[in-house]
Amino acid sequence: MLRGERTPDAFMPFGLGPRMCIGNNLALMEAGLIAALLLRDVRVTVPDGGPTGLHAGVTLRPDGPVTAMFHR
């Protein structure tokens, strides 16, 4: 592997094992609260129903792009 190249599963935002970030639970809670505050006055719709499958890796994500529309 060349310098600067990473495998797709190399990104782990909070680390793993005994050196895992001690603030990971707080960060996840704050992210949920911020999303709720930002989206409380908005209705989100996904035209065409969005992707139908999931891709399982380190995280679970849609198998295709998700196009969303935001309405006040």
N, CA, C, O and CB atoms as a CASP TS submission, in Angstrom:
PFRMAT TS
TARGET T0000
AUTHOR 0000-0000-0000
METHOD Language model
MODEL 1
PARENT N/A
ATOM      1  N   MET     1       0.841  -1.169   0.000  1.00  0.00           N
ATOM      2  CA  MET     1       0.000   0.000   0.000  1.00  0.00           C
ATOM      3  C   MET     1       0.894   1.242   0.000  1.00  0.00           C
ATOM      4  O   MET     1       1.862   1.326   0.755  1.00  0.00           O
ATOM      5  CB  MET     1      -0.961  -0.007   1.218  1.00  0.00           C
ATOM      6  N   LEU     2       0.556   2.187  -0.846  1.00  0.00           N
ATOM      7  CA  LEU     2       1.332   3.409  -0.935  1.00  0.00           C
ATOM      8  C   LEU     2       0.996   4.357   0.210  1.00  0.00           C
ATOM      9  O   LEU     2      -0.082   4.286   0.800  1.00  0.00           O
ATOM     10  CB  LEU     2       1.089   4.091  -2.272  1.00  0.00           C
ATOM     11  N   ARG     3       1.928   5.234   0.508  1.00  0.00           N
ATOM     12  CA  ARG     3       1.715   6.213   1.570  1.00  0.00           C
ATOM     13  C   ARG     3       0.501   7.080   1.229  1.00  0.00           C
ATOM     14  O   ARG     3       0.377   7.553   0.099  1.00  0.00           O
ATOM     15  CB  ARG     3       2.981   7.094   1.774  1.00  0.00           C
ATOM     16  N   GLY     4      -0.379   7.287   2.183  1.00  0.00           N
ATOM     17  CA  GLY     4      -1.564   8.098   1.972  1.00  0.00           C
ATOM     18  C   GLY     4      -2.775   7.309   1.504  1.00  0.00           C
ATOM     19  O   GLY     4      -3.888   7.834   1.514  1.00  0.00           O
ATOM     20  N   GLU     5      -2.584   6.053   1.092  1.00  0.00           N
ATOM     21  CA  GLU     5      -3.719   5.234   0.677  1.00  0.00           C
ATOM     22  C   GLU     5      -4.255   4.470   1.881  1.00  0.00           C
ATOM     23  O   GLU     5      -3.496   4.026   2.741  1.00  0.00           O
ATOM     24  CB  GLU     5      -3.315   4.255  -0.459  1.00  0.00           C
ATOM     25  N   ARG     6      -5.556   4.327   1.925  1.00  0.00           N
ATOM     26  CA  ARG     6      -6.196   3.578   3.011  1.00  0.00           C
ATOM     27  C   ARG     6      -7.209   2.612   2.435  1.00  0.00           C
ATOM     28  O   ARG     6      -7.758   2.836   1.356  1.00  0.00           O
ATOM     29  CB  ARG     6      -6.875   4.529   4.021  1.00  0.00           C
ATOM     30  N   THR     7      -7.447   1.556   3.151  1.00  0.00           N
ATOM     31  CA  THR     7      -8.507   0.641   2.749  1.00  0.00           C
ATOM     32  C   THR     7      -9.840   1.289   3.111  1.00  0.00           C
ATOM     33  O   THR     7      -9.874   2.152   3.989  1.00  0.00           O
ATOM     34  CB  THR     7      -8.347  -0.766   3.436  1.00  0.00           C
ATOM     35  N   PRO     8     -10.932   0.905   2.467  1.00  0.00           N
ATOM     36  CA  PRO     8     -12.226   1.526   2.747  1.00  0.00           C
ATOM     37  C   PRO     8     -12.675   1.370   4.199  1.00  0.00           C
ATOM     38  O   PRO     8     -13.443   2.196   4.692  1.00  0.00           O
ATOM     39  CB  PRO     8     -13.268   0.940   1.841  1.00  0.00           C
ATOM     40  N   ASP     9     -12.212   0.330   4.891  1.00  0.00           N
ATOM     41  CA  ASP     9     -12.646   0.122   6.273  1.00  0.00           C
ATOM     42  C   ASP     9     -11.681   0.741   7.289  1.00  0.00           C
ATOM     43  O   ASP     9     -11.766   0.425   8.475  1.00  0.00           O
ATOM     44  CB  ASP     9     -12.794  -1.365   6.549  1.00  0.00           C
ATOM     45  N   ALA    10     -10.774   1.606   6.858  1.00  0.00           N
ATOM     46  CA  ALA    10      -9.778   2.187   7.763  1.00  0.00           C
ATOM     47  C   ALA    10     -10.339   3.307   8.623  1.00  0.00           C
ATOM     48  O   ALA    10      -9.762   3.601   9.670  1.00  0.00           O
ATOM     49  CB  ALA    10      -8.607   2.706   6.972  1.00  0.00           C
ATOM     50  N   PHE    11     -11.435   3.946   8.233  1.00  0.00           N
ATOM     51  CA  PHE    11     -11.976   5.084   8.978  1.00  0.00           C
ATOM     52  C   PHE    11     -12.884   4.606  10.102  1.00  0.00           C
ATOM     53  O   PHE    11     -13.944   4.032   9.855  1.00  0.00           O
ATOM     54  CB  PHE    11     -12.744   6.027   8.041  1.00  0.00           C
ATOM     55  N   MET    12     -12.466   4.845  11.318  1.00  0.00           N
ATOM     56  CA  MET    12     -13.282   4.540  12.498  1.00  0.00           C
ATOM     57  C   MET    12     -13.256   5.795  13.355  1.00  0.00           C
ATOM     58  O   MET    12     -12.271   6.034  14.053  1.00  0.00           O
ATOM     59  CB  MET    12     -12.743   3.263  13.297  1.00  0.00           C
ATOM     60  N   PRO    13     -14.313   6.605  13.323  1.00  0.00           N
ATOM     61  CA  PRO    13     -14.270   7.932  13.919  1.00  0.00           C
ATOM     62  C   PRO    13     -13.946   7.969  15.408  1.00  0.00           C
ATOM     63  O   PRO    13     -13.369   8.949  15.879  1.00  0.00           O
ATOM     64  CB  PRO    13     -15.560   8.591  13.701  1.00  0.00           C
ATOM     65  N   PHE    14     -14.297   6.942  16.153  1.00  0.00           N
ATOM     66  CA  PHE    14     -14.040   6.965  17.590  1.00  0.00           C
ATOM     67  C   PHE    14     -13.005   5.934  18.026  1.00  0.00           C
ATOM     68  O   PHE    14     -12.755   5.772  19.220  1.00  0.00           O
ATOM     69  CB  PHE    14     -15.323   6.736  18.339  1.00  0.00           C
ATOM     70  N   GLY    15     -12.408   5.242  17.071  1.00  0.00           N
ATOM     71  CA  GLY    15     -11.420   4.232  17.409  1.00  0.00           C
ATOM     72  C   GLY    15     -12.075   2.971  17.946  1.00  0.00           C
ATOM     73  O   GLY    15     -13.300   2.849  17.978  1.00  0.00           O
ATOM     74  N   LEU    16     -11.237   2.042  18.363  1.00  0.00           N
ATOM     75  CA  LEU    16     -11.723   0.762  18.892  1.00  0.00           C
ATOM     76  C   LEU    16     -10.873   0.330  20.068  1.00  0.00           C
ATOM     77  O   LEU    16      -9.771   0.839  20.273  1.00  0.00           O
ATOM     78  CB  LEU    16     -11.714  -0.326  17.801  1.00  0.00           C
ATOM     79  N   GLY    17     -11.383  -0.594  20.823  1.00  0.00           N
ATOM     80  CA  GLY    17     -10.603  -1.207  21.889  1.00  0.00           C
ATOM     81  C   GLY    17     -10.319  -0.287  23.064  1.00  0.00           C
ATOM     82  O   GLY    17     -11.085   0.638  23.336  1.00  0.00           O
ATOM     83  N   PRO    18      -9.218  -0.540  23.757  1.00  0.00           N
ATOM     84  CA  PRO    18      -8.924   0.206  24.977  1.00  0.00           C
ATOM     85  C   PRO    18      -8.612   1.683  24.736  1.00  0.00           C
ATOM     86  O   PRO    18      -8.634   2.476  25.678  1.00  0.00           O
ATOM     87  CB  PRO    18      -7.771  -0.433  25.683  1.00  0.00           C
ATOM     88  N   ARG    19      -8.328   2.057  23.520  1.00  0.00           N
ATOM     89  CA  ARG    19      -8.012   3.468  23.233  1.00  0.00           C
ATOM     90  C   ARG    19      -9.156   4.195  22.536  1.00  0.00           C
ATOM     91  O   ARG    19      -8.956   5.232  21.905  1.00  0.00           O
ATOM     92  CB  ARG    19      -6.761   3.557  22.371  1.00  0.00           C
ATOM     93  N   MET    20     -10.352   3.638  22.660  1.00  0.00           N
ATOM     94  CA  MET    20     -11.518   4.274  22.055  1.00  0.00           C
ATOM     95  C   MET    20     -11.790   5.618  22.731  1.00  0.00           C
ATOM     96  O   MET    20     -11.589   5.761  23.937  1.00  0.00           O
ATOM     97  CB  MET    20     -12.758   3.354  22.158  1.00  0.00           C
ATOM     98  N   CYS    21     -12.237   6.578  21.970  1.00  0.00           N
ATOM     99  CA  CYS    21     -12.508   7.930  22.458  1.00  0.00           C
ATOM    100  C   CYS    21     -13.485   7.893  23.633  1.00  0.00           C
ATOM    101  O   CYS    21     -14.529   7.246  23.551  1.00  0.00           O
ATOM    102  CB  CYS    21     -13.071   8.809  21.324  1.00  0.00           C
ATOM    103  N   ILE    22     -13.153   8.580  24.720  1.00  0.00           N
ATOM    104  CA  ILE    22     -14.051   8.571  25.880  1.00  0.00           C
ATOM    105  C   ILE    22     -15.265   9.469  25.663  1.00  0.00           C
ATOM    106  O   ILE    22     -16.222   9.399  26.433  1.00  0.00           O
ATOM    107  CB  ILE    22     -13.300   9.015  27.133  1.00  0.00           C
ATOM    108  N   GLY    23     -15.245  10.304  24.639  1.00  0.00           N
ATOM    109  CA  GLY    23     -16.366  11.203  24.379  1.00  0.00           C
ATOM    110  C   GLY    23     -17.308  10.719  23.293  1.00  0.00           C
ATOM    111  O   GLY    23     -18.161  11.484  22.841  1.00  0.00           O
ATOM    112  N   ASN    24     -17.180   9.455  22.854  1.00  0.00           N
ATOM    113  CA  ASN    24     -18.004   8.986  21.737  1.00  0.00           C
ATOM    114  C   ASN    24     -19.496   8.996  22.053  1.00  0.00           C
ATOM    115  O   ASN    24     -20.297   9.363  21.192  1.00  0.00           O
ATOM    116  CB  ASN    24     -17.586   7.592  21.345  1.00  0.00           C
ATOM    117  N   ASN    25     -19.886   8.608  23.247  1.00  0.00           N
ATOM    118  CA  ASN    25     -21.314   8.606  23.592  1.00  0.00           C
ATOM    119  C   ASN    25     -21.874  10.020  23.634  1.00  0.00           C
ATOM    120  O   ASN    25     -22.989  10.259  23.170  1.00  0.00           O
ATOM    121  CB  ASN    25     -21.539   7.917  24.942  1.00  0.00           C
ATOM    122  N   LEU    26     -21.115  10.956  24.184  1.00  0.00           N
ATOM    123  CA  LEU    26     -21.549  12.352  24.217  1.00  0.00           C
ATOM    124  C   LEU    26     -21.675  12.904  22.800  1.00  0.00           C
ATOM    125  O   LEU    26     -22.650  13.589  22.492  1.00  0.00           O
ATOM    126  CB  LEU    26     -20.564  13.207  25.038  1.00  0.00           C
ATOM    127  N   ALA    27     -20.712  12.618  21.942  1.00  0.00           N
ATOM    128  CA  ALA    27     -20.747  13.110  20.568  1.00  0.00           C
ATOM    129  C   ALA    27     -21.958  12.571  19.808  1.00  0.00           C
ATOM    130  O   ALA    27     -22.596  13.311  19.059  1.00  0.00           O
ATOM    131  CB  ALA    27     -19.464  12.727  19.841  1.00  0.00           C
ATOM    132  N   LEU    28     -22.276  11.301  19.994  1.00  0.00           N
ATOM    133  CA  LEU    28     -23.434  10.721  19.319  1.00  0.00           C
ATOM    134  C   LEU    28     -24.731  11.322  19.850  1.00  0.00           C
ATOM    135  O   LEU    28     -25.652  11.578  19.074  1.00  0.00           O
ATOM    136  CB  LEU    28     -23.447   9.197  19.492  1.00  0.00           C
ATOM    137  N   MET    29     -24.819  11.551  21.157  1.00  0.00           N
ATOM    138  CA  MET    29     -26.007  12.169  21.732  1.00  0.00           C
ATOM    139  C   MET    29     -26.164  13.599  21.211  1.00  0.00           C
ATOM    140  O   MET    29     -27.261  14.004  20.827  1.00  0.00           O
ATOM    141  CB  MET    29     -25.930  12.161  23.274  1.00  0.00           C
ATOM    142  N   GLU    30     -25.073  14.360  21.199  1.00  0.00           N
ATOM    143  CA  GLU    30     -25.126  15.736  20.710  1.00  0.00           C
ATOM    144  C   GLU    30     -25.527  15.783  19.236  1.00  0.00           C
ATOM    145  O   GLU    30     -26.291  16.661  18.835  1.00  0.00           O
ATOM    146  CB  GLU    30     -23.772  16.424  20.908  1.00  0.00           C
ATOM    147  N   ALA    31     -25.028  14.859  18.434  1.00  0.00           N
ATOM    148  CA  ALA    31     -25.378  14.839  17.014  1.00  0.00           C
ATOM    149  C   ALA    31     -26.880  14.640  16.831  1.00  0.00           C
ATOM    150  O   ALA    31     -27.499  15.294  15.991  1.00  0.00           O
ATOM    151  CB  ALA    31     -24.601  13.730  16.283  1.00  0.00           C
ATOM    152  N   GLY    32     -27.463  13.741  17.613  1.00  0.00           N
ATOM    153  CA  GLY    32     -28.908  13.516  17.536  1.00  0.00           C
ATOM    154  C   GLY    32     -29.706  14.742  17.965  1.00  0.00           C
ATOM    155  O   GLY    32     -30.705  15.087  17.334  1.00  0.00           O
ATOM    156  N   LEU    33     -29.269  15.399  19.030  1.00  0.00           N
ATOM    157  CA  LEU    33     -29.956  16.608  19.495  1.00  0.00           C
ATOM    158  C   LEU    33     -29.857  17.745  18.488  1.00  0.00           C
ATOM    159  O   LEU    33     -30.838  18.446  18.241  1.00  0.00           O
ATOM    160  CB  LEU    33     -29.382  17.056  20.829  1.00  0.00           C
ATOM    161  N   ILE    34     -28.684  17.929  17.911  1.00  0.00           N
ATOM    162  CA  ILE    34     -28.507  18.993  16.913  1.00  0.00           C
ATOM    163  C   ILE    34     -29.365  18.713  15.682  1.00  0.00           C
ATOM    164  O   ILE    34     -30.000  19.624  15.151  1.00  0.00           O
ATOM    165  CB  ILE    34     -27.015  19.123  16.508  1.00  0.00           C
ATOM    166  N   ALA    35     -29.390  17.474  15.229  1.00  0.00           N
ATOM    167  CA  ALA    35     -30.225  17.128  14.077  1.00  0.00           C
ATOM    168  C   ALA    35     -31.691  17.385  14.384  1.00  0.00           C
ATOM    169  O   ALA    35     -32.414  17.910  13.537  1.00  0.00           O
ATOM    170  CB  ALA    35     -30.017  15.659  13.677  1.00  0.00           C
ATOM    171  N   ALA    36     -32.146  17.021  15.590  1.00  0.00           N
ATOM    172  CA  ALA    36     -33.543  17.247  15.971  1.00  0.00           C
ATOM    173  C   ALA    36     -33.865  18.739  15.999  1.00  0.00           C
ATOM    174  O   ALA    36     -34.936  19.143  15.546  1.00  0.00           O
ATOM    175  CB  ALA    36     -33.835  16.617  17.343  1.00  0.00           C
ATOM    176  N   LEU    37     -32.964  19.556  16.520  1.00  0.00           N
ATOM    177  CA  LEU    37     -33.204  20.998  16.575  1.00  0.00           C
ATOM    178  C   LEU    37     -33.225  21.620  15.178  1.00  0.00           C
ATOM    179  O   LEU    37     -34.061  22.478  14.894  1.00  0.00           O
ATOM    180  CB  LEU    37     -32.136  21.677  17.430  1.00  0.00           C
ATOM    181  N   LEU    38     -32.318  21.196  14.316  1.00  0.00           N
ATOM    182  CA  LEU    38     -32.258  21.757  12.974  1.00  0.00           C
ATOM    183  C   LEU    38     -33.444  21.331  12.108  1.00  0.00           C
ATOM    184  O   LEU    38     -33.888  22.088  11.244  1.00  0.00           O
ATOM    185  CB  LEU    38     -30.967  21.347  12.308  1.00  0.00           C
ATOM    186  N   LEU    39     -33.951  20.129  12.337  1.00  0.00           N
ATOM    187  CA  LEU    39     -34.998  19.581  11.475  1.00  0.00           C
ATOM    188  C   LEU    39     -36.398  19.680  12.057  1.00  0.00           C
ATOM    189  O   LEU    39     -37.339  19.161  11.457  1.00  0.00           O
ATOM    190  CB  LEU    39     -34.700  18.156  11.179  1.00  0.00           C
ATOM    191  N   ARG    40     -36.572  20.332  13.210  1.00  0.00           N
ATOM    192  CA  ARG    40     -37.894  20.345  13.844  1.00  0.00           C
ATOM    193  C   ARG    40     -38.933  21.124  13.059  1.00  0.00           C
ATOM    194  O   ARG    40     -40.125  20.834  13.170  1.00  0.00           O
ATOM    195  CB  ARG    40     -37.789  20.921  15.221  1.00  0.00           C
ATOM    196  N   ASP    41     -38.515  22.105  12.267  1.00  0.00           N
ATOM    197  CA  ASP    41     -39.450  22.903  11.480  1.00  0.00           C
ATOM    198  C   ASP    41     -39.429  22.535  10.005  1.00  0.00           C
ATOM    199  O   ASP    41     -39.908  23.296   9.164  1.00  0.00           O
ATOM    200  CB  ASP    41     -39.137  24.369  11.639  1.00  0.00           C
ATOM    201  N   VAL    42     -38.878  21.374   9.690  1.00  0.00           N
ATOM    202  CA  VAL    42     -38.705  20.968   8.297  1.00  0.00           C
ATOM    203  C   VAL    42     -39.332  19.593   8.096  1.00  0.00           C
ATOM    204  O   VAL    42     -39.261  18.726   8.967  1.00  0.00           O
ATOM    205  CB  VAL    42     -37.200  20.951   7.902  1.00  0.00           C
ATOM    206  N   ARG    43     -39.949  19.414   6.924  1.00  0.00           N
ATOM    207  CA  ARG    43     -40.462  18.099   6.535  1.00  0.00           C
ATOM    208  C   ARG    43     -39.530  17.559   5.461  1.00  0.00           C
ATOM    209  O   ARG    43     -39.256  18.248   4.478  1.00  0.00           O
ATOM    210  CB  ARG    43     -41.959  18.176   6.020  1.00  0.00           C
ATOM    211  N   VAL    44     -39.043  16.349   5.632  1.00  0.00           N
ATOM    212  CA  VAL    44     -38.101  15.738   4.693  1.00  0.00           C
ATOM    213  C   VAL    44     -38.828  14.655   3.906  1.00  0.00           C
ATOM    214  O   VAL    44     -39.460  13.773   4.487  1.00  0.00           O
ATOM    215  CB  VAL    44     -36.861  15.146   5.439  1.00  0.00           C
ATOM    216  N   THR    45     -38.736  14.727   2.573  1.00  0.00           N
ATOM    217  CA  THR    45     -39.310  13.688   1.723  1.00  0.00           C
ATOM    218  C   THR    45     -38.218  13.122   0.827  1.00  0.00           C
ATOM    219  O   THR    45     -37.265  13.813   0.466  1.00  0.00           O
ATOM    220  CB  THR    45     -40.488  14.245   0.874  1.00  0.00           C
ATOM    221  N   VAL    46     -38.376  11.849   0.477  1.00  0.00           N
ATOM    222  CA  VAL    46     -37.422  11.175  -0.418  1.00  0.00           C
ATOM    223  C   VAL    46     -38.192  10.784  -1.680  1.00  0.00           C
ATOM    224  O   VAL    46     -38.969   9.829  -1.666  1.00  0.00           O
ATOM    225  CB  VAL    46     -36.755   9.900   0.276  1.00  0.00           C
ATOM    226  N   PRO    47     -37.973  11.532  -2.781  1.00  0.00           N
ATOM    227  CA  PRO    47     -38.670  11.188  -4.029  1.00  0.00           C
ATOM    228  C   PRO    47     -38.282   9.801  -4.518  1.00  0.00           C
ATOM    229  O   PRO    47     -37.161   9.344  -4.294  1.00  0.00           O
ATOM    230  CB  PRO    47     -38.365  12.224  -5.113  1.00  0.00           C
ATOM    231  N   ASP    48     -39.189   9.152  -5.169  1.00  0.00           N
ATOM    232  CA  ASP    48     -38.967   7.817  -5.756  1.00  0.00           C
ATOM    233  C   ASP    48     -38.666   6.757  -4.697  1.00  0.00           C
ATOM    234  O   ASP    48     -38.209   5.670  -5.051  1.00  0.00           O
ATOM    235  CB  ASP    48     -37.817   7.871  -6.758  1.00  0.00           C
ATOM    236  N   GLY    49     -38.899   7.023  -3.445  1.00  0.00           N
ATOM    237  CA  GLY    49     -38.715   6.030  -2.405  1.00  0.00           C
ATOM    238  C   GLY    49     -37.282   5.773  -1.975  1.00  0.00           C
ATOM    239  O   GLY    49     -37.066   5.097  -0.970  1.00  0.00           O
ATOM    240  N   GLY    50     -36.307   6.281  -2.690  1.00  0.00           N
ATOM    241  CA  GLY    50     -34.908   6.096  -2.300  1.00  0.00           C
ATOM    242  C   GLY    50     -34.399   4.704  -2.631  1.00  0.00           C
ATOM    243  O   GLY    50     -35.115   3.912  -3.242  1.00  0.00           O
ATOM    244  N   PRO    51     -33.161   4.396  -2.233  1.00  0.00           N
ATOM    245  CA  PRO    51     -32.583   3.083  -2.511  1.00  0.00           C
ATOM    246  C   PRO    51     -33.310   1.986  -1.733  1.00  0.00           C
ATOM    247  O   PRO    51     -33.858   2.232  -0.659  1.00  0.00           O
ATOM    248  CB  PRO    51     -31.088   3.074  -2.165  1.00  0.00           C
ATOM    249  N   THR    52     -33.307   0.793  -2.282  1.00  0.00           N
ATOM    250  CA  THR    52     -34.033  -0.311  -1.645  1.00  0.00           C
ATOM    251  C   THR    52     -33.134  -1.255  -0.869  1.00  0.00           C
ATOM    252  O   THR    52     -33.627  -2.030  -0.051  1.00  0.00           O
ATOM    253  CB  THR    52     -34.783  -1.090  -2.681  1.00  0.00           C
ATOM    254  N   GLY    53     -31.836  -1.213  -1.099  1.00  0.00           N
ATOM    255  CA  GLY    53     -30.938  -2.142  -0.418  1.00  0.00           C
ATOM    256  C   GLY    53     -29.980  -1.434   0.515  1.00  0.00           C
ATOM    257  O   GLY    53     -29.886  -0.206   0.529  1.00  0.00           O
ATOM    258  N   LEU    54     -29.272  -2.231   1.290  1.00  0.00           N
ATOM    259  CA  LEU    54     -28.292  -1.710   2.231  1.00  0.00           C
ATOM    260  C   LEU    54     -26.932  -2.338   1.962  1.00  0.00           C
ATOM    261  O   LEU    54     -26.841  -3.470   1.488  1.00  0.00           O
ATOM    262  CB  LEU    54     -28.733  -1.974   3.683  1.00  0.00           C
ATOM    263  N   HIS    55     -25.879  -1.592   2.267  1.00  0.00           N
ATOM    264  CA  HIS    55     -24.511  -2.090   2.159  1.00  0.00           C
ATOM    265  C   HIS    55     -23.944  -2.174   3.574  1.00  0.00           C
ATOM    266  O   HIS    55     -23.851  -1.162   4.268  1.00  0.00           O
ATOM    267  CB  HIS    55     -23.624  -1.163   1.234  1.00  0.00           C
ATOM    268  N   ALA    56     -23.570  -3.368   3.998  1.00  0.00           N
ATOM    269  CA  ALA    56     -23.041  -3.560   5.343  1.00  0.00           C
ATOM    270  C   ALA    56     -21.522  -3.526   5.302  1.00  0.00           C
ATOM    271  O   ALA    56     -20.891  -4.331   4.617  1.00  0.00           O
ATOM    272  CB  ALA    56     -23.540  -4.890   5.950  1.00  0.00           C
ATOM    273  N   GLY    57     -20.945  -2.594   6.034  1.00  0.00           N
ATOM    274  CA  GLY    57     -19.503  -2.494   6.188  1.00  0.00           C
ATOM    275  C   GLY    57     -19.250  -2.221   7.660  1.00  0.00           C
ATOM    276  O   GLY    57     -19.887  -2.824   8.523  1.00  0.00           O
ATOM    277  N   VAL    58     -18.336  -1.328   7.947  1.00  0.00           N
ATOM    278  CA  VAL    58     -18.159  -0.906   9.331  1.00  0.00           C
ATOM    279  C   VAL    58     -19.427  -0.220   9.809  1.00  0.00           C
ATOM    280  O   VAL    58     -19.816  -0.343  10.971  1.00  0.00           O
ATOM    281  CB  VAL    58     -16.938   0.034   9.476  1.00  0.00           C
ATOM    282  N   THR    59     -20.070   0.510   8.893  1.00  0.00           N
ATOM    283  CA  THR    59     -21.378   1.099   9.173  1.00  0.00           C
ATOM    284  C   THR    59     -22.375   0.569   8.158  1.00  0.00           C
ATOM    285  O   THR    59     -21.984   0.067   7.104  1.00  0.00           O
ATOM    286  CB  THR    59     -21.321   2.658   9.134  1.00  0.00           C
ATOM    287  N   LEU    60     -23.643   0.675   8.466  1.00  0.00           N
ATOM    288  CA  LEU    60     -24.699   0.258   7.552  1.00  0.00           C
ATOM    289  C   LEU    60     -25.128   1.483   6.763  1.00  0.00           C
ATOM    290  O   LEU    60     -25.447   2.516   7.352  1.00  0.00           O
ATOM    291  CB  LEU    60     -25.912  -0.384   8.319  1.00  0.00           C
ATOM    292  N   ARG    61     -25.140   1.385   5.433  1.00  0.00           N
ATOM    293  CA  ARG    61     -25.495   2.541   4.620  1.00  0.00           C
ATOM    294  C   ARG    61     -26.309   2.082   3.416  1.00  0.00           C
ATOM    295  O   ARG    61     -26.294   0.901   3.070  1.00  0.00           O
ATOM    296  CB  ARG    61     -24.229   3.310   4.166  1.00  0.00           C
ATOM    297  N   PRO    62     -27.023   3.016   2.774  1.00  0.00           N
ATOM    298  CA  PRO    62     -27.792   2.656   1.582  1.00  0.00           C
ATOM    299  C   PRO    62     -26.870   2.221   0.453  1.00  0.00           C
ATOM    300  O   PRO    62     -25.719   2.651   0.378  1.00  0.00           O
ATOM    301  CB  PRO    62     -28.662   3.832   1.128  1.00  0.00           C
ATOM    302  N   ASP    63     -27.383   1.367  -0.424  1.00  0.00           N
ATOM    303  CA  ASP    63     -26.548   0.892  -1.526  1.00  0.00           C
ATOM    304  C   ASP    63     -26.517   1.851  -2.711  1.00  0.00           C
ATOM    305  O   ASP    63     -25.883   1.553  -3.723  1.00  0.00           O
ATOM    306  CB  ASP    63     -27.033  -0.453  -1.986  1.00  0.00           C
ATOM    307  N   GLY    64     -27.174   2.970  -2.607  1.00  0.00           N
ATOM    308  CA  GLY    64     -27.162   3.966  -3.671  1.00  0.00           C
ATOM    309  C   GLY    64     -27.348   5.351  -3.089  1.00  0.00           C
ATOM    310  O   GLY    64     -27.505   5.506  -1.878  1.00  0.00           O
ATOM    311  N   PRO    65     -27.332   6.363  -3.950  1.00  0.00           N
ATOM    312  CA  PRO    65     -27.488   7.731  -3.451  1.00  0.00           C
ATOM    313  C   PRO    65     -28.900   7.972  -2.915  1.00  0.00           C
ATOM    314  O   PRO    65     -29.867   7.379  -3.394  1.00  0.00           O
ATOM    315  CB  PRO    65     -27.170   8.739  -4.562  1.00  0.00           C
ATOM    316  N   VAL    66     -29.002   8.839  -1.929  1.00  0.00           N
ATOM    317  CA  VAL    66     -30.290   9.221  -1.361  1.00  0.00           C
ATOM    318  C   VAL    66     -30.505  10.702  -1.668  1.00  0.00           C
ATOM    319  O   VAL    66     -29.750  11.559  -1.209  1.00  0.00           O
ATOM    320  CB  VAL    66     -30.347   8.938   0.192  1.00  0.00           C
ATOM    321  N   THR    67     -31.537  10.985  -2.445  1.00  0.00           N
ATOM    322  CA  THR    67     -31.895  12.361  -2.761  1.00  0.00           C
ATOM    323  C   THR    67     -33.057  12.748  -1.877  1.00  0.00           C
ATOM    324  O   THR    67     -34.103  12.099  -1.903  1.00  0.00           O
ATOM    325  CB  THR    67     -32.250  12.536  -4.270  1.00  0.00           C
ATOM    326  N   ALA    68     -32.887  13.796  -1.095  1.00  0.00           N
ATOM    327  CA  ALA    68     -33.941  14.231  -0.175  1.00  0.00           C
ATOM    328  C   ALA    68     -34.353  15.656  -0.499  1.00  0.00           C
ATOM    329  O   ALA    68     -33.546  16.457  -0.970  1.00  0.00           O
ATOM    330  CB  ALA    68     -33.470  14.127   1.295  1.00  0.00           C
ATOM    331  N   MET    69     -35.617  15.965  -0.241  1.00  0.00           N
ATOM    332  CA  MET    69     -36.137  17.313  -0.410  1.00  0.00           C
ATOM    333  C   MET    69     -36.605  17.817   0.953  1.00  0.00           C
ATOM    334  O   MET    69     -37.252  17.085   1.702  1.00  0.00           O
ATOM    335  CB  MET    69     -37.300  17.348  -1.457  1.00  0.00           C
ATOM    336  N   PHE    70     -36.276  19.062   1.270  1.00  0.00           N
ATOM    337  CA  PHE    70     -36.626  19.671   2.537  1.00  0.00           C
ATOM    338  C   PHE    70     -37.687  20.735   2.297  1.00  0.00           C
ATOM    339  O   PHE    70     -37.525  21.598   1.435  1.00  0.00           O
ATOM    340  CB  PHE    70     -35.381  20.275   3.227  1.00  0.00           C
ATOM    341  N   HIS    71     -38.776  20.671   3.063  1.00  0.00           N
ATOM    342  CA  HIS    71     -39.885  21.625   2.934  1.00  0.00           C
ATOM    343  C   HIS    71     -40.099  22.291   4.286  1.00  0.00           C
ATOM    344  O   HIS    71     -40.119  21.615   5.314  1.00  0.00           O
ATOM    345  CB  HIS    71     -41.201  20.917   2.441  1.00  0.00           C
ATOM    346  N   ARG    72     -40.259  23.611   4.293  1.00  0.00           N
ATOM    347  CA  ARG    72     -40.565  24.327   5.533  1.00  0.00           C
ATOM    348  C   ARG    72     -41.975  24.068   5.973  1.00  0.00           C
ATOM    349  O   ARG    72     -42.407  24.590   7.001  1.00  0.00           O
ATOM    350  CB  ARG    72     -40.348  25.816   5.364  1.00  0.00           C
TER
END
